[in-house]
């Protein structure tokens, strides 16, 4: 059981790191150390998608995110970055997923959008729906002023032990696997233990049941090898927008929206890296369910 999960994790990491290259079943199966025949079936069993479905979805969702947030990048630059060879191929695939062309999609994105989801329309066509804000901008900014300290800063390299989860419902079980591993290593519980969630997908463009989140623990030293479902992950040193505050779980979406608004208003752009949360305390140990969290967005 552990061995095939290790191989699938390795294959998924390879796919996500090479979306701009030729990703044939043969190449990916070799990364996972399976024959293409067996790998295809095991991959679908674990992820609920075929290899090609997974690759197409990741490419389209990634390009949609960049179309929305990187208005200065040309459509051609974006589709080449995500492995599409031509404008026609990109447009056809994008339209089949979001129900409109990339250029129409970009024009229809609100200046400060915070969530995009797919919805089946009455005639069965996929429409892009931009969710309304949880509260109006003025109230959100007031909430931010009272609850978050936001600033741009450089963060050092972080070495993590990670467990992959596919779908929001699998995040808590992934943390359970991670904590059990840490207990065996006498790393948990500890006085300065920091848990981290790394978002390899965005809820703006990826359905909650498919979003990829890594449940992580901050380590003093890099993990030398994968142990069962636990593998090494590194957050590279760089510049980030960091929003820090004591919040409840219900405040998380408002916190992320606040950071993206702050980013836009201060003329920063998203860097090609993954956003993450650092948990300094445990909400289960607070009488009001609050926890101290750093919300971090990589920026140029």
PATOR-553877 format. One record per residue (C-alpha): x, y, z; residue in one letter. Coordinates in nm, 4 decimals. Layout:
% PATOR-553877
{marse {X; Y; Z}; A}
...
END
This chain:
% PATOR-553877
{marse {0.0000; 0.0000; 0.0000}; X}
{marse {0.2676; 0.2523; 0.1014}; X}
{marse {0.4862; 0.1665; -0.1986}; X}
{marse {0.2281; 0.2440; -0.4654}; X}
{marse {0.1326; 0.5691; -0.2894}; X}
{marse {0.4993; 0.6722; -0.2894}; X}
{marse {0.5204; 0.6084; -0.6622}; X}
{marse {0.2011; 0.7996; -0.7429}; X}
{marse {0.3133; 1.0960; -0.5317}; X}
{marse {0.6409; 1.1003; -0.7237}; X}
{marse {0.4559; 1.0886; -1.0566}; X}
{marse {0.2163; 1.3709; -0.9607}; X}
{marse {0.5062; 1.5889; -0.8502}; X}
{marse {0.6800; 1.5225; -1.1814}; X}
{marse {0.3681; 1.6131; -1.3813}; X}
{marse {0.3119; 1.9375; -1.1923}; X}
{marse {0.6772; 2.0380; -1.2352}; X}
{marse {0.6813; 1.9647; -1.6112}; X}
{marse {0.3490; 2.0949; -1.7435}; X}
{marse {0.5350; 2.2813; -2.0191}; X}
{marse {0.6931; 1.9630; -2.1588}; X}
{marse {0.5830; 1.6478; -2.3390}; X}
{marse {0.4080; 1.4380; -2.0749}; X}
{marse {0.3466; 1.1022; -2.2372}; X}
{marse {0.2099; 0.8076; -2.0412}; X}
{marse {0.5361; 0.6238; -2.1096}; X}
{marse {0.7505; 0.8973; -1.9523}; X}
{marse {0.5303; 0.9386; -1.6438}; X}
{marse {0.4996; 0.5616; -1.5923}; X}
{marse {0.8796; 0.5393; -1.5916}; X}
{marse {0.8945; 0.8058; -1.3199}; X}
{marse {0.6514; 0.5995; -1.1137}; X}
{marse {0.8439; 0.2783; -1.1890}; X}
{marse {0.5416; 0.1032; -1.3410}; X}
{marse {0.4573; -0.0286; -1.6836}; X}
{marse {0.2199; 0.2092; -1.8692}; X}
{marse {-0.0530; -0.0554; -1.8493}; X}
{marse {-0.0431; -0.0835; -1.4700}; X}
{marse {0.0375; 0.2806; -1.4033}; X}
{marse {-0.2666; 0.4047; -1.5945}; X}
{marse {-0.5004; 0.1962; -1.3786}; X}
{marse {-0.3320; 0.2679; -1.0456}; X}
{marse {-0.3208; 0.6416; -1.1162}; X}
{marse {-0.6946; 0.6515; -1.1823}; X}
{marse {-0.7632; 0.4452; -0.8700}; X}
{marse {-0.5731; 0.6972; -0.6527}; X}
{marse {-0.6747; 1.0265; -0.8182}; X}
{marse {-1.0127; 0.9458; -0.9728}; X}
{marse {-0.8861; 1.0729; -1.3102}; X}
{marse {-0.6914; 0.9255; -1.5992}; X}
{marse {-0.3375; 1.0545; -1.6455}; X}
{marse {-0.4432; 1.2619; -1.9471}; X}
{marse {-0.7454; 1.4063; -1.7677}; X}
{marse {-0.5247; 1.5109; -1.4782}; X}
{marse {-0.2649; 1.6734; -1.7069}; X}
{marse {-0.5292; 1.8602; -1.9098}; X}
{marse {-0.7043; 1.9862; -1.5969}; X}
{marse {-0.3807; 2.1086; -1.4374}; X}
{marse {-0.2777; 2.2900; -1.7557}; X}
{marse {-0.6139; 2.4591; -1.8016}; X}
{marse {-0.6583; 2.5543; -1.4356}; X}
{marse {-0.3053; 2.6930; -1.4216}; X}
{marse {-0.3568; 2.8994; -1.7342}; X}
{marse {-0.6929; 3.0289; -1.6041}; X}
{marse {-0.5276; 3.1437; -1.2826}; X}
{marse {-0.2569; 3.3285; -1.4749}; X}
{marse {-0.5083; 3.4816; -1.7181}; X}
{marse {-0.6903; 3.6266; -1.4183}; X}
{marse {-0.3953; 3.7471; -1.2120}; X}
{marse {-0.1206; 3.8129; -1.4666}; X}
{marse {-0.2905; 4.0678; -1.6876}; X}
{marse {0.0494; 4.1894; -1.8118}; X}
{marse {0.1338; 3.8472; -1.9643}; X}
{marse {0.0207; 3.7701; -2.3187}; X}
{marse {-0.2113; 3.4770; -2.3832}; X}
{marse {0.0619; 3.3164; -2.5929}; X}
{marse {0.3162; 3.3380; -2.3111}; X}
{marse {0.0670; 3.1734; -2.0764}; X}
{marse {-0.0362; 2.8855; -2.3004}; X}
{marse {0.3249; 2.8055; -2.3906}; X}
{marse {0.4120; 2.8018; -2.0218}; X}
{marse {0.1480; 2.5346; -1.9682}; X}
{marse {0.2464; 2.3072; -2.2525}; X}
{marse {0.0086; 2.4038; -2.5336}; X}
{marse {0.1688; 2.4102; -2.8780}; X}
{marse {-0.0734; 2.6469; -3.0511}; X}
{marse {-0.3368; 2.9097; -2.9859}; X}
{marse {-0.6065; 2.6990; -3.1516}; X}
{marse {-0.5333; 2.3915; -2.9375}; X}
{marse {-0.5317; 2.6032; -2.6218}; X}
{marse {-0.8528; 2.7861; -2.7104}; X}
{marse {-1.0387; 2.4651; -2.7963}; X}
{marse {-0.9389; 2.2938; -2.4701}; X}
{marse {-0.9986; 2.6039; -2.2593}; X}
{marse {-1.3427; 2.6620; -2.4086}; X}
{marse {-1.4456; 2.3012; -2.3464}; X}
{marse {-1.3586; 2.3456; -1.9790}; X}
{marse {-1.4789; 2.7003; -1.9013}; X}
{marse {-1.7375; 2.7590; -2.1740}; X}
{marse {-1.5654; 3.0620; -2.3282}; X}
{marse {-1.2439; 3.1604; -2.5019}; X}
{marse {-0.9316; 3.2581; -2.3010}; X}
{marse {-0.9607; 3.6219; -2.4157}; X}
{marse {-1.3301; 3.6392; -2.3177}; X}
{marse {-1.2493; 3.4735; -1.9857}; X}
{marse {-0.9764; 3.7290; -1.9100}; X}
{marse {-1.2074; 4.0226; -1.9936}; X}
{marse {-1.4869; 3.8867; -1.7741}; X}
{marse {-1.2719; 3.8391; -1.4644}; X}
{marse {-1.3500; 4.1043; -1.2019}; X}
{marse {-1.0512; 4.3169; -1.1095}; X}
{marse {-1.0455; 4.1665; -0.7595}; X}
{marse {-1.1893; 3.8210; -0.8162}; X}
{marse {-1.1477; 3.5656; -0.5388}; X}
{marse {-1.3192; 3.2534; -0.6621}; X}
{marse {-1.4050; 3.0940; -0.9960}; X}
{marse {-1.6046; 2.7758; -1.0138}; X}
{marse {-1.7667; 2.5651; -1.2851}; X}
{marse {-2.1448; 2.5477; -1.2988}; X}
{marse {-2.3714; 2.3526; -1.5300}; X}
{marse {-2.6116; 2.5870; -1.7072}; X}
{marse {-2.9646; 2.4938; -1.8064}; X}
{marse {-2.8567; 2.3866; -2.1530}; X}
{marse {-2.5739; 2.1721; -2.0146}; X}
{marse {-2.2909; 2.4059; -2.1144}; X}
{marse {-2.0225; 2.4913; -1.8613}; X}
{marse {-2.0452; 2.8552; -1.7554}; X}
{marse {-1.7855; 3.0472; -1.5600}; X}
{marse {-1.9321; 3.1933; -1.2431}; X}
{marse {-1.7532; 3.4613; -1.0421}; X}
{marse {-1.8699; 3.4341; -0.6821}; X}
{marse {-1.9841; 3.7477; -0.5098}; X}
{marse {-1.7760; 3.8793; -0.2225}; X}
{marse {-1.8485; 3.7466; 0.1248}; X}
{marse {-1.8807; 4.1082; 0.2285}; X}
{marse {-1.8371; 4.4394; 0.0526}; X}
{marse {-1.4900; 4.5805; 0.0032}; X}
{marse {-1.5227; 4.8473; 0.2707}; X}
{marse {-1.6240; 4.5985; 0.5383}; X}
{marse {-1.3525; 4.3612; 0.4283}; X}
{marse {-1.0857; 4.6307; 0.4528}; X}
{marse {-1.2115; 4.7254; 0.7984}; X}
{marse {-1.1961; 4.3614; 0.9052}; X}
{marse {-0.8433; 4.3350; 0.7644}; X}
{marse {-0.7244; 4.6416; 0.9545}; X}
{marse {-0.8542; 4.4968; 1.2797}; X}
{marse {-0.7398; 4.1365; 1.2329}; X}
{marse {-0.4370; 4.1098; 1.0025}; X}
{marse {-0.0945; 4.2624; 0.9794}; X}
{marse {0.0053; 4.2519; 0.6100}; X}
{marse {0.3513; 4.3283; 0.4737}; X}
{marse {0.5896; 4.2235; 0.1976}; X}
{marse {0.9014; 4.0514; 0.3261}; X}
{marse {1.1756; 3.8049; 0.2416}; X}
{marse {1.1405; 3.4600; 0.3953}; X}
{marse {1.4201; 3.2030; 0.4326}; X}
{marse {1.4207; 2.8553; 0.2801}; X}
{marse {1.1922; 2.6145; 0.4653}; X}
{marse {1.2451; 2.2385; 0.4828}; X}
{marse {0.9227; 2.0446; 0.5245}; X}
{marse {0.8005; 1.6916; 0.5786}; X}
{marse {0.4890; 1.6591; 0.3616}; X}
{marse {0.1930; 1.4312; 0.2943}; X}
{marse {-0.0095; 1.4872; -0.0225}; X}
{marse {-0.3873; 1.5172; -0.0149}; X}
{marse {-0.6131; 1.5283; -0.3199}; X}
{marse {-0.9408; 1.6944; -0.2290}; X}
{marse {-1.0203; 1.9145; 0.0711}; X}
{marse {-1.1805; 1.6228; 0.2576}; X}
{marse {-0.8467; 1.4397; 0.2643}; X}
{marse {-0.6437; 1.7164; 0.4301}; X}
{marse {-0.7207; 1.6162; 0.7893}; X}
{marse {-0.6396; 1.2460; 0.7274}; X}
{marse {-0.3121; 1.3578; 0.5683}; X}
{marse {-0.2234; 1.5533; 0.8812}; X}
{marse {-0.3039; 1.2438; 1.0875}; X}
{marse {-0.0546; 1.0417; 0.8806}; X}
{marse {0.2039; 1.3186; 0.9206}; X}
{marse {0.1589; 1.3472; 1.2980}; X}
{marse {0.1789; 0.9697; 1.3456}; X}
{marse {0.5072; 0.9745; 1.1527}; X}
{marse {0.6355; 1.2677; 1.3603}; X}
{marse {0.5484; 1.0918; 1.6853}; X}
{marse {0.7533; 0.7897; 1.5784}; X}
{marse {1.0451; 1.0281; 1.5157}; X}
{marse {0.9928; 1.2061; 1.8503}; X}
{marse {0.9257; 1.5288; 1.6587}; X}
{marse {0.5728; 1.5685; 1.7906}; X}
{marse {0.4486; 1.7043; 2.0215}; X}
{marse {0.7092; 1.9758; 2.0645}; X}
{marse {0.7372; 2.3282; 2.1986}; X}
{marse {0.8015; 2.5004; 1.8639}; X}
{marse {0.6299; 2.2667; 1.6178}; X}
{marse {0.4941; 2.4503; 1.3138}; X}
{marse {0.2432; 2.2929; 1.0779}; X}
{marse {0.2169; 2.4235; 0.7217}; X}
{marse {-0.0401; 2.3810; 0.4424}; X}
{marse {0.1026; 2.4285; 0.0921}; X}
{marse {-0.1527; 2.4929; -0.1839}; X}
{marse {-0.0463; 2.3317; -0.5112}; X}
{marse {-0.3843; 2.4214; -0.6608}; X}
{marse {-0.6069; 2.7252; -0.6195}; X}
{marse {-0.9689; 2.7108; -0.5077}; X}
{marse {-1.0227; 2.9919; -0.7597}; X}
{marse {-0.9960; 2.7498; -1.0503}; X}
{marse {-0.9877; 2.3956; -0.9068}; X}
{marse {-1.2912; 2.2100; -0.7661}; X}
{marse {-1.2626; 2.1393; -0.3896}; X}
{marse {-1.2698; 1.7619; -0.4443}; X}
{marse {-0.9634; 1.7824; -0.6715}; X}
{marse {-0.7549; 2.0561; -0.5111}; X}
{marse {-0.4057; 1.9388; -0.4155}; X}
{marse {-0.2864; 2.0446; -0.0705}; X}
{marse {0.0248; 1.9239; 0.1093}; X}
{marse {-0.0040; 1.8769; 0.4857}; X}
{marse {0.3414; 1.9670; 0.6164}; X}
{marse {0.5594; 2.0093; 0.9225}; X}
{marse {0.8522; 2.2495; 0.9406}; X}
{marse {1.1824; 2.0685; 1.0001}; X}
{marse {1.5226; 2.1891; 1.1167}; X}
{marse {1.6925; 1.9828; 0.8450}; X}
{marse {1.5872; 1.8507; 0.5054}; X}
{marse {1.4306; 1.5045; 0.5031}; X}
{marse {1.6828; 1.2764; 0.3364}; X}
{marse {1.4422; 1.0274; 0.1790}; X}
{marse {1.0732; 0.9515; 0.1425}; X}
{marse {0.9314; 0.7427; 0.4271}; X}
{marse {0.5969; 0.5861; 0.3419}; X}
{marse {0.3597; 0.8681; 0.2468}; X}
{marse {0.5885; 1.1321; 0.3998}; X}
{marse {0.8245; 1.3059; 0.1583}; X}
{marse {1.0528; 1.6100; 0.1550}; X}
{marse {0.9269; 1.9442; 0.0298}; X}
{marse {1.1169; 2.2726; 0.0163}; X}
{marse {0.9813; 2.6262; 0.0083}; X}
{marse {1.2527; 2.8270; -0.1611}; X}
{marse {1.3707; 3.1510; -0.0048}; X}
{marse {1.2130; 3.4561; -0.1632}; X}
{marse {0.9795; 3.7514; -0.1349}; X}
{marse {0.6271; 3.7013; -0.0025}; X}
{marse {0.3228; 3.8956; 0.1044}; X}
{marse {0.2605; 3.7765; 0.4592}; X}
{marse {-0.0636; 3.8363; 0.6455}; X}
{marse {-0.0440; 3.7467; 1.0138}; X}
{marse {-0.3276; 3.7317; 1.2625}; X}
{marse {-0.5317; 3.5354; 1.5133}; X}
{marse {-0.8312; 3.4033; 1.3219}; X}
{marse {-1.0883; 3.1242; 1.3150}; X}
{marse {-1.1258; 2.8691; 1.0359}; X}
{marse {-1.4231; 3.0701; 0.9072}; X}
{marse {-1.1939; 3.3698; 0.8587}; X}
{marse {-0.9528; 3.1938; 0.6212}; X}
{marse {-1.1251; 3.2926; 0.2965}; X}
{marse {-1.1543; 3.6556; 0.4061}; X}
{marse {-0.7854; 3.6495; 0.4954}; X}
{marse {-0.6805; 3.5251; 0.1517}; X}
{marse {-0.9071; 3.7760; -0.0251}; X}
{marse {-0.7542; 4.0521; 0.1867}; X}
{marse {-0.4027; 3.9502; 0.0838}; X}
{marse {-0.4877; 3.9482; -0.2867}; X}
{marse {-0.6520; 4.2897; -0.2570}; X}
{marse {-0.3444; 4.4230; -0.0760}; X}
{marse {-0.1204; 4.2716; -0.3441}; X}
{marse {-0.3131; 4.4450; -0.6230}; X}
{marse {-0.3336; 4.7788; -0.4466}; X}
{marse {0.0417; 4.7752; -0.3813}; X}
{marse {0.1310; 4.6770; -0.7401}; X}
{marse {0.2820; 4.3365; -0.6686}; X}
{marse {0.2394; 4.0316; -0.8944}; X}
{marse {0.2243; 3.6618; -0.8145}; X}
{marse {0.5475; 3.4668; -0.8503}; X}
{marse {0.5464; 3.1114; -0.9889}; X}
{marse {0.5552; 2.9328; -0.6560}; X}
{marse {0.2931; 2.7987; -0.4167}; X}
{marse {0.1070; 2.9967; -0.1485}; X}
{marse {0.0986; 2.8483; 0.1996}; X}
{marse {-0.0206; 2.8886; 0.5567}; X}
{marse {0.1946; 2.8539; 0.8682}; X}
{marse {0.0089; 2.7600; 1.1876}; X}
{marse {0.1711; 2.8858; 1.5066}; X}
{marse {-0.1005; 2.7611; 1.7404}; X}
{marse {-0.3769; 2.4988; 1.7399}; X}
{marse {-0.7364; 2.6207; 1.7125}; X}
{marse {-0.8536; 2.3110; 1.9036}; X}
{marse {-0.6713; 2.4402; 2.2116}; X}
{marse {-0.8364; 2.7870; 2.2012}; X}
{marse {-1.1748; 2.8435; 2.3737}; X}
{marse {-1.2997; 3.0466; 2.0753}; X}
{marse {-1.1452; 2.8221; 1.8099}; X}
{marse {-0.8834; 3.0798; 1.7127}; X}
{marse {-0.5298; 3.0207; 1.5872}; X}
{marse {-0.2308; 3.2353; 1.4959}; X}
{marse {-0.1660; 3.1982; 1.1230}; X}
{marse {0.0691; 3.3430; 0.8612}; X}
{marse {-0.0903; 3.3535; 0.5137}; X}
{marse {0.1870; 3.3727; 0.2527}; X}
{marse {0.1702; 3.4623; -0.1190}; X}
{marse {0.4911; 3.4437; -0.3312}; X}
{marse {0.5507; 3.7664; -0.5244}; X}
{marse {0.8018; 3.9091; -0.7708}; X}
END
